[in-house]
Amino acid sequence: MKSNEEELIVKFNAHKPEFINLLGGNVENVSTTPPSCIYKFVVGNEYCHSTDIVQGGFVSAMLDAAMSHAAYAIEQEVIGVSTIEMSTHYIAPTRAGKVIASGRVRSESYRIAFLEGELHDSSGKLTATSKSTVKIIRKRQ
């Protein structure tokens, strides 16, 4: 029997939006306590400028994916996550290739969650961070 985390990994990878596939993304790990998610991306040069530097919008998209999926891991009743506000801080160039995006729920209430994310390159170097406030949509009781 699969654990809840293993079921979430399968579910998230089976129902990815197309942009995740374009960026070579897969969920690698999910935790429900505390809610967090780790994505591995393999970004091609077609999403870069200046030869191999990933365009900033794609950096934000990868962070947003990891953070929002962490919010889905809060509990099974969460059926939607809508970003209210998000900020990304670019610390170093994110280069094409393997990139790890991690997202976690910092705090939450019934309808709002505060999320944090980090992006690391294949050597483990931190390249970007992000914070987000999201509206949580739950199943109607």
N, C-alpha and C positions, 0 to 999 in steps of 0.2 A: 504494500500500500504506500502511495506517495504521500509525503508531508505536504502541508498547505503551501510551504515555500516552493517545493518542487512543482506543484500544480500551477502556481502563479508563473513560474518561469516558462513552463510549457504554454500556458494561456497567453502570456505577453508575446512570446516569440511567434505564436500561431496567428496572432491578430495585429501584426505590426502595420503602422501606416507606411505607405510607399517610401516616404523620405528616409525612414530608418533603413530600408533595404538599399536605397541609393548610396547611403553612407556606410554600408557594410556592417550594420549594427545588429547585435544580438544581446539579449539579457543573459548575463552570466551568473548573477546571484540576486536573490531577493530575501529580505528578512522582514518578518512582521513585528518583531520585538527587538529593538526599536524598528519602526518602518524605514526601510532603506532599499536601494536598488543599485546594482552595478551593471553597466552596459559596456561591451567591448565594441568598438568601431574600427573598421579598416578603411580609411578615407583615401580615395584616389586623387591623383593630381588634377582631375577635371573639376574639383571643388576648391581649387587653390588659386591664389594670385602670386605674383613674384616667384614663380616656379613651383614651390612646394609648401607655401604657407596657406593653411586653411582659412578661407574667408570667414570673417567674424560672425556672420549670420549663421553659418553652419556650426560654429563653436557654440553659440547660444542654443541652437536647436538640439545639439547633443546633450547639453546640460539640462535643458528643459525636459527632454525625454526621460533622463534618469531621475530628475526630481519628481516629475508628475507620476511616474510609475511607483516611486516610493509612497506617494500619497494613496495610490490605489491599494497598496499593501496594508493600509491602516486597518481595514476590515472588509469582509465580503460585501457589505451593504453599500460600499462606495462604488458607484457606477459611472461617475463623471468627475472630471477635474477641469476647472476653468481658471486660467491665469488672470489675476487681477493686476498684478504688477510684477516685473522681473528686471533685475539688473545683473549685468555681467561685467566682471573685471578681468581684463586681459593682462596677464602677468608676464608671459613670454610667448613667442610665436608658437602656434600649434602647427606642426608639420604633418604632411601626408604620411599615411601609414597607420600603425596600430595606436589607438587612443582609448583610454579608459575613462568613462564618465561615471561618477558616483553621485547619488542623490540621497538625501535623508530628510525626514520630517523632524524639524527642530521643536515645534509645538503645534498643537491642534485644538480646535473646539469642534462642535458639531458641524458647523458650516464653513469654517475657515482653517487653513493650515499654513504654517510658515515653513518654507523649505530651504535647504542649502545644497549646493552642488560643487563638485571639484572635477577638473579635467586634468589628467596626467598623460604624458607621452609614454612611449614604450620603455624608456629608461626610468620612469617613475617621477620625472620632473613635473612639478605643478605648472600648468600653462594658463589656467583660467579658473575663476571661481564665480559662483552665482548665488543670488538669493531671490526667492519668489514668494509671493502671497497668492494663494489660490482659494477659490470657492470649491467646497466639497459638495458633490451631488450624490445623494443616497437614494436607495430604493424606497419607494413609498411603503409605509407599513400598512 
